[in-house]
Each structure stands twice: as C-alpha cells, then as structure tokens.
C-alpha cells in the first residue's frame, strides 16, 4: 500500500507599483510554496518572500507536522520570492537538506548561507522527480510527485488569470522558457501547482499540451498524453 501524500499550501501576495516591470499598471501577484507530507515527514518546495516562515510553518501544521519533520527543502529557482525565507526555514528545520538546480545552486547557497546539494534532470529527492526546465533562470527545475501525479511548476508557467508561459520581464531567456511547455506537457501530470496562480486539479498535462500547440511549439513527442 502506497503512503498517503498530502500537499499543503502557503500563500502570500506582492504588489508591483506603477513604474515597475508592468509599466504604469499596478500588479498584484500571489506567491505560493508547498509542503509535501508523506509518512509523518515533509519536503518543502520553495520558501516565499523574506519574513514569511510563519506561513510555511502554518502549512506544515495543517499537515500535522512542524519544522522538525522536514527532511528536504527543494528550490525551483533562485529568485527572491522563492528563497526569501529560506535561511530562516533552514535554521528552523535541523534535519533538512537543501537542494537546488545546478544552474542556481551557487546563488541559493550565497543567499542563505547553507550548503546546497545540486539537482540534475531525473534526480529523485524524497519522492520528487526533478524536471529540468531552464529559461526562467538557467537552473530552474520543476518537481513531479508520482503518487499523486502532481507537478510543482515553480515559474515555468503561471495560472493567474489563465494558463500562460513564464512572465517575460523576469525570464533570463524567454524563448527557452516558453519551449519548456513541451517538457511540462510531457510529464503527463494530472495536477499542476504553481508559484503564481490557481492549481489545475486535473488534466494538467493536456492543458500544457494545448497551450504549447497554441504557441506553435512542436507537440509530436506528446502524442501519448
């Protein structure tokens, strides 16, 4: 019998003032991180903005755990809305090991002052498969939890008003980031959980395939989805 897997969400918001990356328009984003709970242990996916470790603790509490149960903290990428509370989380979780994609690991280590284990495509971290998705940052990774068929998307795509590719003003290489939609579709995941935007509770792989098709990306490798 497979272990039951639960996912709890920590949510905050940030507002970009006029004159920022969205021009004269004020723009408010939701920012989400996740606690994956399995067999009385937890893996954290990302760490919100600075001084938000209490929201992460509350997500763990909803799963019946606290920071002492955290065995791994995995980072989708090294932007400040994903690693802001990372140092505080690592101090609070003495049994946890920190992981980040190979292209971002050095930045993560510098920002939080903790040794970082490097992730490469196909690695497994406490039941999460690493899906390399470079473009938003060079070391961006997503994570696939197979028991629940859940894809942790990070910023490889957003689902704020509708499903869209990663946001161009924040991408290191936007064309490469958009191309990762094919990779997301290829996971065949049922559920998608985003750093920015509402979950897709079912049919996520098909939704990514359809978006890739609308953007003119090659979908021949996705026939089995």
BELPE-V930994 format. One record per residue. N is the residue number from 1. RES is the residue in three letters. NEAR is the number of other ideal C-beta (glycine too) atoms within 12 Angstrom. Layout:
N/RES/NEAR + N/RES/NEAR
//
This chain:
1/UNK/5 + 2/UNK/11 + 3/UNK/17 + 4/UNK/15 + 5/UNK/27 + 6/UNK/26 + 7/UNK/36 + 8/UNK/29 + 9/UNK/33 + 10/UNK/36 + 11/UNK/29 + 12/UNK/31 + 13/UNK/19 + 14/UNK/26 + 15/UNK/16 + 16/UNK/21 + 17/UNK/14 + 18/UNK/12 + 19/UNK/11 + 20/UNK/17 + 21/UNK/18 + 22/UNK/18 + 23/UNK/12 + 24/UNK/11 + 25/UNK/13 + 26/UNK/15 + 27/UNK/24 + 28/UNK/17 + 29/UNK/30 + 30/UNK/27 + 31/UNK/38 + 32/UNK/41 + 33/UNK/45 + 34/UNK/47 + 35/UNK/45 + 36/UNK/42 + 37/UNK/34 + 38/UNK/30 + 39/UNK/21 + 40/UNK/18 + 41/UNK/28 + 42/UNK/41 + 43/UNK/43 + 44/UNK/53 + 45/UNK/49 + 46/UNK/52 + 47/UNK/52 + 48/UNK/42 + 49/UNK/31 + 50/UNK/23 + 51/UNK/17 + 52/UNK/30 + 53/UNK/33 + 54/UNK/21 + 55/UNK/33 + 56/UNK/44 + 57/UNK/30 + 58/UNK/22 + 59/UNK/38 + 60/UNK/37 + 61/UNK/20 + 62/UNK/21 + 63/UNK/31 + 64/UNK/18 + 65/UNK/29 + 66/UNK/27 + 67/UNK/31 + 68/UNK/17 + 69/UNK/28 + 70/UNK/37 + 71/UNK/29 + 72/UNK/34 + 73/UNK/50 + 74/UNK/50 + 75/UNK/57 + 76/UNK/51 + 77/UNK/47 + 78/UNK/36 + 79/UNK/35 + 80/UNK/26 + 81/UNK/33 + 82/UNK/50 + 83/UNK/45 + 84/UNK/30 + 85/UNK/36 + 86/UNK/46 + 87/UNK/24 + 88/UNK/28 + 89/UNK/43 + 90/UNK/32 + 91/UNK/19 + 92/UNK/24 + 93/UNK/33 + 94/UNK/16 + 95/UNK/21 + 96/UNK/36 + 97/UNK/24 + 98/UNK/37 + 99/UNK/38 + 100/UNK/47 + 101/UNK/39 + 102/UNK/27 + 103/UNK/30 + 104/UNK/39 + 105/UNK/31 + 106/UNK/19 + 107/UNK/26 + 108/UNK/41 + 109/UNK/24 + 110/UNK/17 + 111/UNK/28 + 112/UNK/32 + 113/UNK/15 + 114/UNK/27 + 115/UNK/18 + 116/UNK/32 + 117/UNK/24 + 118/UNK/26 + 119/UNK/37 + 120/UNK/21 + 121/UNK/23 + 122/UNK/14 + 123/UNK/24 + 124/UNK/20 + 125/UNK/33 + 126/UNK/34 + 127/UNK/30 + 128/UNK/38 + 129/UNK/28 + 130/UNK/37 + 131/UNK/39 + 132/UNK/35 + 133/UNK/45 + 134/UNK/34 + 135/UNK/36 + 136/UNK/43 + 137/UNK/38 + 138/UNK/24 + 139/UNK/38 + 140/UNK/47 + 141/UNK/48 + 142/UNK/49 + 143/UNK/49 + 144/UNK/41 + 145/UNK/36 + 146/UNK/23 + 147/UNK/24 + 148/UNK/30 + 149/UNK/24 + 150/UNK/37 + 151/UNK/46 + 152/UNK/48 + 153/UNK/50 + 154/UNK/50 + 155/UNK/46 + 156/UNK/51 + 157/UNK/46 + 158/UNK/35 + 159/UNK/33 + 160/UNK/22 + 161/UNK/13 + 162/UNK/16 + 163/UNK/33 + 164/UNK/26 + 165/UNK/35 + 166/UNK/42 + 167/UNK/29 + 168/UNK/20 + 169/UNK/16 + 170/UNK/31 + 171/UNK/29 + 172/UNK/24 + 173/UNK/21 + 174/UNK/21 + 175/UNK/19 + 176/UNK/26 + 177/UNK/37 + 178/UNK/30 + 179/UNK/28 + 180/UNK/41 + 181/UNK/41 + 182/UNK/33 + 183/UNK/37 + 184/UNK/49 + 185/UNK/41 + 186/UNK/30 + 187/UNK/39 + 188/UNK/28 + 189/UNK/38 + 190/UNK/25 + 191/UNK/31 + 192/UNK/45 + 193/UNK/42 + 194/UNK/43 + 195/UNK/46 + 196/UNK/40 + 197/UNK/28 + 198/UNK/23 + 199/UNK/29 + 200/UNK/29 + 201/UNK/18 + 202/UNK/16 + 203/UNK/21 + 204/UNK/37 + 205/UNK/33 + 206/UNK/25 + 207/UNK/35 + 208/UNK/43 + 209/UNK/31 + 210/UNK/23 + 211/UNK/32 + 212/UNK/32 + 213/UNK/20 + 214/UNK/18 + 215/UNK/24 + 216/UNK/13 + 217/UNK/27 + 218/UNK/17 + 219/UNK/26 + 220/UNK/14 + 221/UNK/16 + 222/UNK/25 + 223/UNK/12 + 224/UNK/13 + 225/UNK/24
//
